Amino acid sequence: MHELSIIHSIIETVEATVQKRGGAVQVECVYLQIGRLAGVEVENIEFLWPAAIQDTLLEGAACAIERIAGEAVCLDCQTDYAVHNYFDPCPACGSFWKEVKAGEELKIKSIEICAQPADAVAMGIN
C-alpha cells in the first residue's frame, strides 16, 4: 500500500510550504490532482488520510481529490483518444504506440489555510 507513503510525502511538502510562508496557521484542506493512470488507489488515500495526518500540521484538514482522465495520442495515426489503462489500443488503427498526454498526474493543486479562525486564504503550489 504505497498510498501511505504518498500521504507522508504530501504532509512533508505541505508542512514545508506552510512554514516558508509564515508558519503558525491551520491547514483547512489539501487539494490534489490524481490521474487515472497514476497507479494510485484514491479510495486508499481517502481511507488512510485521517489517521496519517494526526499529530501533524495537517491534523483535521480535509483532502479534496480531482481525478484526471487518461488521454493519449496515437503515434501511428495521430488520433487523440481516452485511455483507461496503459494497454488500451488506439480505437482508430489498433496500434499500442501512444504518447500519454494526461492522466499520470499526482500533484498538490493547492492548500487552503486559515491564519486566523475567520481568515481563510488559498495558496497554490506549482
N, CA and C atoms as an extended XYZ file, in Angstrom:
378
Properties=species:S:1:pos:R:3:atomname:S:1:resname:S:1:resid:I:1 pbc="F F F"
N         0.841       -1.176        0.000 N   MET     1
C         0.000        0.000        0.000 CA  MET     1
C         0.888        1.241        0.000 C   MET     1
N         1.303        1.666       -1.182 N   HIS     2
C         2.189        2.821       -1.285 CA  HIS     2
C         1.460        4.147       -1.080 C   HIS     2
N         0.152        4.107       -0.965 N   GLU     3
C        -0.613        5.337       -0.751 CA  GLU     3
C        -0.230        6.011        0.565 C   GLU     3
N         0.124        5.229        1.582 N   LEU     4
C         0.537        5.819        2.857 CA  LEU     4
C         1.819        6.627        2.685 C   LEU     4
N         2.770        6.117        1.917 N   SER     5
C         3.997        6.886        1.682 CA  SER     5
C         3.712        8.127        0.835 C   SER     5
N         2.723        8.049       -0.044 N   ILE     6
C         2.321        9.226       -0.818 CA  ILE     6
C         1.764       10.288        0.124 C   ILE     6
N         0.919        9.878        1.056 N   ILE     7
C         0.357       10.828        2.020 CA  ILE     7
C         1.462       11.450        2.866 C   ILE     7
N         2.439       10.657        3.275 N   HIS     8
C         3.547       11.196        4.067 CA  HIS     8
C         4.333       12.237        3.265 C   HIS     8
N         4.508       12.006        1.988 N   SER     9
C         5.179       12.993        1.135 CA  SER     9
C         4.351       14.263        1.008 C   SER     9
N         3.040       14.113        0.909 N   ILE    10
C         2.149       15.278        0.845 CA  ILE    10
C         2.272       16.078        2.138 C   ILE    10
N         2.258       15.393        3.272 N   ILE    11
C         2.387       16.062        4.576 CA  ILE    11
C         3.692       16.848        4.636 C   ILE    11
N         4.802       16.229        4.257 N   GLU    12
C         6.105       16.908        4.282 CA  GLU    12
C         6.101       18.141        3.381 C   GLU    12
N         5.543       18.005        2.187 N   THR    13
C         5.511       19.118        1.240 CA  THR    13
C         4.653       20.264        1.751 C   THR    13
N         3.477       19.938        2.268 N   VAL    14
C         2.574       20.973        2.777 CA  VAL    14
C         3.191       21.664        3.991 C   VAL    14
N         3.753       20.893        4.920 N   GLU    15
C         4.368       21.494        6.105 CA  GLU    15
C         5.516       22.426        5.717 C   GLU    15
N         6.354       22.001        4.788 N   ALA    16
C         7.471       22.838        4.350 CA  ALA    16
C         6.970       24.110        3.670 C   ALA    16
N         5.942       23.991        2.850 N   THR    17
C         5.388       25.146        2.143 CA  THR    17
C         4.766       26.140        3.114 C   THR    17
N         3.983       25.629        4.054 N   VAL    18
C         3.324       26.491        5.038 CA  VAL    18
C         4.360       27.198        5.908 C   VAL    18
N         5.389       26.487        6.333 N   GLN    19
C         6.419       27.097        7.178 CA  GLN    19
C         7.194       28.175        6.427 C   GLN    19
N         7.423       27.980        5.134 N   LYS    20
C         8.090       29.007        4.320 CA  LYS    20
C         7.250       30.269        4.212 C   LYS    20
N         5.937       30.103        4.282 N   ARG    21
C         5.020       31.226        4.096 CA  ARG    21
C         4.577       31.864        5.413 C   ARG    21
N         5.165       31.476        6.516 N   GLY    22
C         4.822       32.173        7.751 CA  GLY    22
C         4.543       31.315        8.950 C   GLY    22
N         4.428       30.017        8.792 N   GLY    23
C         4.350       29.159        9.963 CA  GLY    23
C         2.999       28.922       10.573 C   GLY    23
N         2.677       29.591       11.670 N   ALA    24
C         1.538       29.254       12.528 CA  ALA    24
C         0.194       29.486       11.861 C   ALA    24
N        -0.292       28.484       11.171 N   VAL    25
C        -1.583       28.541       10.508 CA  VAL    25
C        -2.274       27.187       10.667 C   VAL    25
N        -3.537       27.174       10.354 N   GLN    26
C        -4.308       25.931       10.343 CA  GLN    26
C        -4.545       25.537        8.882 C   GLN    26
N        -4.173       24.317        8.518 N   VAL    27
C        -4.455       23.822        7.173 CA  VAL    27
C        -5.893       23.308        7.167 C   VAL    27
N        -6.705       23.880        6.298 N   GLU    28
C        -8.123       23.506        6.217 CA  GLU    28
C        -8.361       22.379        5.218 C   GLU    28
N        -7.683       22.466        4.057 N   CYS    29
C        -7.909       21.473        3.008 CA  CYS    29
C        -6.691       21.396        2.089 C   CYS    29
N        -6.387       20.199        1.637 N   VAL    30
C        -5.340       19.979        0.641 CA  VAL    30
C        -6.048       19.464       -0.611 C   VAL    30
N        -5.851       20.181       -1.719 N   TYR    31
C        -6.485       19.824       -2.982 CA  TYR    31
C        -5.465       19.088       -3.846 C   TYR    31
N        -5.806       17.867       -4.232 N   LEU    32
C        -4.907       17.026       -5.020 CA  LEU    32
C        -5.481       16.781       -6.406 C   LEU    32
N        -4.593       16.569       -7.369 N   GLN    33
C        -4.967       16.088       -8.691 CA  GLN    33
C        -4.291       14.738       -8.856 C   GLN    33
N        -5.099       13.709       -9.124 N   ILE    34
C        -4.562       12.366       -9.289 CA  ILE    34
C        -5.110       11.794      -10.588 C   ILE    34
N        -4.206       11.480      -11.499 N   GLY    35
C        -4.594       10.919      -12.785 CA  GLY    35
C        -5.018        9.470      -12.657 C   GLY    35
N        -5.907        9.075      -13.522 N   ARG    36
C        -6.411        7.702      -13.507 CA  ARG    36
C        -5.339        6.692      -13.911 C   ARG    36
N        -4.247        7.157      -14.509 N   LEU    37
C        -3.149        6.279      -14.895 CA  LEU    37
C        -1.980        6.348      -13.912 C   LEU    37
N        -2.153        7.071      -12.796 N   ALA    38
C        -1.062        7.302      -11.856 CA  ALA    38
C        -0.749        6.077      -10.988 C   ALA    38
N        -1.599        5.072      -11.017 N   GLY    39
C        -1.355        3.887      -10.207 CA  GLY    39
C        -1.642        4.099       -8.729 C   GLY    39
N        -2.522        5.048       -8.429 N   VAL    40
C        -2.862        5.375       -7.048 CA  VAL    40
C        -4.313        4.989       -6.797 C   VAL    40
N        -4.546        4.257       -5.725 N   GLU    41
C        -5.903        3.901       -5.322 CA  GLU    41
C        -6.465        5.047       -4.485 C   GLU    41
N        -7.319        5.851       -5.077 N   VAL    42
C        -7.875        7.025       -4.408 CA  VAL    42
C        -8.631        6.619       -3.141 C   VAL    42
N        -9.303        5.499       -3.188 N   GLU    43
C       -10.044        5.034       -2.011 CA  GLU    43
C        -9.097        4.806       -0.831 C   GLU    43
N        -7.890        4.331       -1.087 N   ASN    44
C        -6.910        4.126       -0.021 CA  ASN    44
C        -6.430        5.463        0.549 C   ASN    44
N        -6.226        6.448       -0.330 N   ILE    45
C        -5.844        7.791        0.138 CA  ILE    45
C        -6.934        8.323        1.071 C   ILE    45
N        -8.184        8.226        0.632 N   GLU    46
C        -9.300        8.736        1.427 CA  GLU    46
C        -9.426        7.993        2.762 C   GLU    46
N        -9.207        6.696        2.753 N   PHE    47
C        -9.315        5.895        3.974 CA  PHE    47
C        -8.179        6.196        4.952 C   PHE    47
N        -6.956        6.314        4.434 N   LEU    48
C        -5.771        6.496        5.284 CA  LEU    48
C        -5.567        7.940        5.744 C   LEU    48
N        -6.118        8.903        5.020 N   TRP    49
C        -5.874       10.319        5.280 CA  TRP    49
C        -6.081       10.715        6.743 C   TRP    49
N        -7.246       10.451        7.356 N   PRO    50
C        -7.463       10.927        8.734 CA  PRO    50
C        -6.426       10.407        9.736 C   PRO    50
N        -6.051        9.154        9.628 N   ALA    51
C        -5.068        8.589       10.563 CA  ALA    51
C        -3.664        9.112       10.281 C   ALA    51
N        -3.328        9.278        9.014 N   ALA    52
C        -1.973        9.691        8.640 CA  ALA    52
C        -1.657       11.127        9.040 C   ALA    52
N        -2.673       11.987        9.083 N   ILE    53
C        -2.408       13.400        9.377 CA  ILE    53
C        -2.487       13.741       10.869 C   ILE    53
N        -2.819       12.748       11.694 N   GLN    54
C        -2.859       13.007       13.136 CA  GLN    54
C        -1.488       13.441       13.632 C   GLN    54
N        -1.483       14.383       14.569 N   ASP    55
C        -0.259       14.905       15.180 CA  ASP    55
C         0.668       15.575       14.169 C   ASP    55
N         0.100       16.115       13.086 N   THR    56
C         0.877       16.884       12.115 CA  THR    56
C         0.218       18.253       11.975 C   THR    56
N         0.847       19.129       11.219 N   LEU    57
C         0.283       20.441       10.935 CA  LEU    57
C        -1.040       20.329       10.168 C   LEU    57
N        -1.267       19.199        9.529 N   LEU    58
C        -2.474       18.988        8.737 CA  LEU    58
C        -3.616       18.374        9.535 C   LEU    58
N        -3.409       18.095       10.802 N   GLU    59
C        -4.444       17.423       11.590 CA  GLU    59
C        -5.777       18.160       11.464 C   GLU    59
N        -6.821       17.423       11.109 N   GLY    60
C        -8.150       17.994       10.925 CA  GLY    60
C        -8.420       18.512        9.525 C   GLY    60
N        -7.407       18.527        8.675 N   ALA    61
C        -7.579       19.049        7.312 CA  ALA    61
C        -8.317       18.049        6.429 C   ALA    61
N        -9.109       18.572        5.528 N   ALA    62
C        -9.784       17.742        4.535 CA  ALA    62
C        -8.830       17.487        3.367 C   ALA    62
N        -9.170       16.484        2.587 N   CYS    63
C        -8.408       16.167        1.379 CA  CYS    63
C        -9.410       16.074        0.232 C   CYS    63
N        -9.304       16.990       -0.736 N   ALA    64
C       -10.195       17.001       -1.896 CA  ALA    64
C        -9.412       16.503       -3.111 C   ALA    64
N        -9.940       15.483       -3.753 N   ILE    65
C        -9.216       14.854       -4.864 CA  ILE    65
C        -9.970       15.051       -6.172 C   ILE    65
N        -9.250       15.602       -7.137 N   GLU    66
C        -9.768       15.740       -8.502 CA  GLU    66
C        -9.129       14.638       -9.338 C   GLU    66
N        -9.955       13.799       -9.959 N   ARG    67
C        -9.432       12.736      -10.827 CA  ARG    67
C        -9.237       13.296      -12.239 C   ARG    67
N        -8.099       12.988      -12.844 N   ILE    68
C        -7.783       13.441      -14.195 CA  ILE    68
C        -7.877       12.232      -15.132 C   ILE    68
N        -8.691       12.359      -16.160 N   ALA    69
C        -8.881       11.268      -17.120 CA  ALA    69
C        -7.619       11.042      -17.946 C   ALA    69
N        -7.425        9.816      -18.365 N   GLY    70
C        -6.303        9.481      -19.231 CA  GLY    70
C        -6.571        9.889      -20.674 C   GLY    70
N        -5.604       10.539      -21.272 N   GLU    71
C        -5.706       10.949      -22.677 CA  GLU    71
C        -4.387       10.635      -23.367 C   GLU    71
N        -4.480       10.207      -24.621 N   ALA    72
C        -3.274        9.880      -25.376 CA  ALA    72
C        -3.448       10.260      -26.838 C   ALA    72
N        -2.320       10.286      -27.549 N   VAL    73
C        -2.336       10.455      -28.996 CA  VAL    73
C        -1.598        9.245      -29.581 C   VAL    73
N        -2.192        8.654      -30.600 N   CYS    74
C        -1.586        7.503      -31.265 CA  CYS    74
C        -0.361        7.979      -32.058 C   CYS    74
N         0.743        7.299      -31.889 N   LEU    75
C         1.966        7.685      -32.598 CA  LEU    75
C         1.978        7.192      -34.048 C   LEU    75
N         1.041        6.297      -34.399 N   ASP    76
C         0.975        5.819      -35.778 CA  ASP    76
C         0.005        6.631      -36.643 C   ASP    76
N        -1.196        6.940      -36.098 N   CYS    77
C        -2.193        7.641      -36.927 CA  CYS    77
C        -2.569        9.021      -36.379 C   CYS    77
N        -1.948        9.440      -35.276 N   GLN    78
C        -2.151       10.767      -34.672 CA  GLN    78
C        -3.566       11.003      -34.115 C   GLN    78
N        -4.307        9.936      -33.833 N   THR    79
C        -5.648       10.063      -33.248 CA  THR    79
C        -5.541       10.339      -31.755 C   THR    79
N        -6.280       11.326      -31.278 N   ASP    80
C        -6.393       11.580      -29.839 CA  ASP    80
C        -7.499       10.682      -29.301 C   ASP    80
N        -7.260       10.056      -28.138 N   TYR    81
C        -8.289        9.182      -27.573 CA  TYR    81
C        -8.146        9.041      -26.064 C   TYR    81
N        -9.245        8.613      -25.441 N   ALA    82
C        -9.271        8.390      -23.993 CA  ALA    82
C        -8.566        7.069      -23.674 C   ALA    82
N        -7.777        7.077      -22.603 N   VAL    83
C        -7.048        5.884      -22.176 CA  VAL    83
C        -7.507        5.532      -20.766 C   VAL    83
N        -7.957        4.294      -20.588 N   HIS    84
C        -8.393        3.848      -19.266 CA  HIS    84
C        -7.302        3.054      -18.566 C   HIS    84
N        -6.417        2.436      -19.347 N   ASN    85
C        -5.204        1.813      -18.805 CA  ASN    85
C        -4.132        1.843      -19.891 C   ASN    85
N        -2.907        1.591      -19.500 N   TYR    86
C        -1.782        1.751      -20.428 CA  TYR    86
C        -1.837        0.816      -21.628 C   TYR    86
N        -2.600       -0.246      -21.542 N   PHE    87
C        -2.619       -1.231      -22.617 CA  PHE    87
C        -3.779       -1.039      -23.589 C   PHE    87
N        -4.489        0.076      -23.472 N   ASP    88
C        -5.580        0.363      -24.406 CA  ASP    88
C        -4.995        0.675      -25.784 C   ASP    88
N        -5.476       -0.024      -26.818 N   PRO    89
C        -5.009        0.287      -28.176 CA  PRO    89
C        -5.732        1.503      -28.738 C   PRO    89
N        -5.186        2.056      -29.775 N   CYS    90
C        -5.832        3.167      -30.476 CA  CYS    90
C        -7.153        2.662      -31.057 C   CYS    90
N        -8.243        3.379      -30.813 N   PRO    91
C        -9.532        2.929      -31.361 CA  PRO    91
C        -9.619        3.077      -32.883 C   PRO    91
N        -8.756        3.899      -33.468 N   ALA    92
C        -8.808        4.117      -34.921 CA  ALA    92
C        -8.014        3.075      -35.699 C   ALA    92
N        -6.786        2.761      -35.217 N   CYS    93
C        -5.932        1.858      -36.007 CA  CYS    93
C        -5.477        0.611      -35.249 C   CYS    93
N        -5.750        0.543      -33.946 N   GLY    94
C        -5.383       -0.639      -33.166 CA  GLY    94
C        -3.948       -0.647      -32.652 C   GLY    94
N        -3.186        0.389      -32.938 N   SER    95
C        -1.797        0.465      -32.504 CA  SER    95
C        -1.711        0.644      -30.982 C   SER    95
N        -0.653        0.083      -30.414 N   PHE    96
C        -0.402        0.267      -28.987 CA  PHE    96
C         0.622        1.369      -28.725 C   PHE    96
N         1.163        1.963      -29.792 N   TRP    97
C         2.148        3.027      -29.649 CA  TRP    97
C         1.425        4.342      -29.415 C   TRP    97
N         1.655        4.912      -28.249 N   LYS    98
C         0.944        6.133      -27.882 CA  LYS    98
C         1.831        7.033      -27.058 C   LYS    98
N         1.464        8.309      -27.041 N   GLU    99
C         2.060        9.265      -26.118 CA  GLU    99
C         0.943        9.691      -25.177 C   GLU    99
N         1.125        9.424      -23.890 N   VAL   100
C         0.117        9.799      -22.903 CA  VAL   100
C         0.206       11.301      -22.678 C   VAL   100
N        -0.927       11.977      -22.835 N   LYS   101
C        -0.997       13.436      -22.696 CA  LYS   101
C        -1.529       13.859      -21.329 C   LYS   101
N        -2.346       13.019      -20.703 N   ALA   102
C        -2.928       13.350      -19.393 CA  ALA   102
C        -3.302       12.057      -18.687 C   ALA   102
N        -3.380       12.155      -17.363 N   GLY   103
C        -3.820       11.016      -16.573 CA  GLY   103
C        -2.750       10.436      -15.669 C   GLY   103
N        -1.518       10.931      -15.794 N   GLU   104
C        -0.431       10.433      -14.947 CA  GLU   104
C        -0.139       11.372      -13.770 C   GLU   104
N        -0.943       12.418      -13.624 N   GLU   105
C        -0.703       13.433      -12.605 CA  GLU   105
C        -0.819       12.859      -11.193 C   GLU   105
N         0.010       13.370      -10.326 N   LEU   106
C        -0.085       13.129       -8.883 CA  LEU   106
C         0.539       14.355       -8.254 C   LEU   106
N        -0.309       15.371       -7.990 N   LYS   107
C         0.250       16.622       -7.504 CA  LYS   107
C        -0.690       17.340       -6.549 C   LYS   107
N        -0.087       18.193       -5.763 N   ILE   108
C        -0.841       19.069       -4.885 CA  ILE   108
C        -1.234       20.276       -5.725 C   ILE   108
N        -2.524       20.476       -5.894 N   LYS   109
C        -3.013       21.602       -6.689 CA  LYS   109
C        -2.989       22.881       -5.863 C   LYS   109
N        -3.474       22.794       -4.619 N   SER   110
C        -3.469       23.964       -3.747 CA  SER   110
C        -3.686       23.538       -2.301 C   SER   110
N        -3.443       24.493       -1.414 N   ILE   111
C        -3.613       24.284        0.020 CA  ILE   111
C        -4.481       25.419        0.537 C   ILE   111
N        -5.523       25.086        1.256 N   GLU   112
C        -6.360       26.110        1.880 CA  GLU   112
C        -5.945       26.213        3.341 C   GLU   112
N        -5.549       27.424        3.726 N   ILE   113
C        -5.097       27.637        5.100 CA  ILE   113
C        -5.922       28.725        5.769 C   ILE   113
N        -5.841       28.747        7.070 N   CYS   114
C        -6.542       29.748        7.852 CA  CYS   114
C        -5.537       30.314        8.852 C   CYS   114
N        -5.141       31.583        8.651 N   ALA   115
C        -4.184       32.229        9.545 CA  ALA   115
C        -4.845       32.609       10.858 C   ALA   115
N        -6.055       33.065       10.785 N   GLN   116
C        -6.887       33.384       11.939 CA  GLN   116
C        -8.177       32.589       11.745 C   GLN   116
N        -8.900       32.276       12.788 N   PRO   117
C       -10.110       31.474       12.627 CA  PRO   117
C       -11.072       31.983       11.547 C   PRO   117
N       -11.181       33.273       11.336 N   ALA   118
C       -12.118       33.794       10.345 CA  ALA   118
C       -11.434       34.206        9.041 C   ALA   118
N       -10.161       33.939        8.904 N   ASP   119
C        -9.363       34.432        7.783 CA  ASP   119
C        -8.911       33.299        6.871 C   ASP   119
N        -9.699       32.785        5.998 N   ALA   120
C        -9.280       31.695        5.121 CA  ALA   120
C        -8.538       32.258        3.911 C   ALA   120
N        -7.447       31.586        3.548 N   VAL   121
C        -6.629       32.023        2.418 CA  VAL   121
C        -6.315       30.794        1.571 C   VAL   121
N        -6.354       30.923        0.266 N   ALA   122
C        -5.960       29.830       -0.609 CA  ALA   122
C        -4.571       30.102       -1.160 C   ALA   122
N        -3.729       29.088       -1.145 N   MET   123
C        -2.341       29.249       -1.578 CA  MET   123
C        -2.042       28.143       -2.583 C   MET   123
N        -1.658       28.497       -3.812 N   GLY   124
C        -1.368       27.498       -4.834 CA  GLY   124
C         0.064       27.022       -4.779 C   GLY   124
N         0.280       25.813       -5.227 N   ILE   125
C         1.631       25.245       -5.342 CA  ILE   125
C         1.824       24.858       -6.790 C   ILE   125
N         2.896       25.309       -7.381 N   ASN   126
C         3.203       24.902       -8.748 CA  ASN   126
C         4.614       24.439       -8.831 C   ASN   126
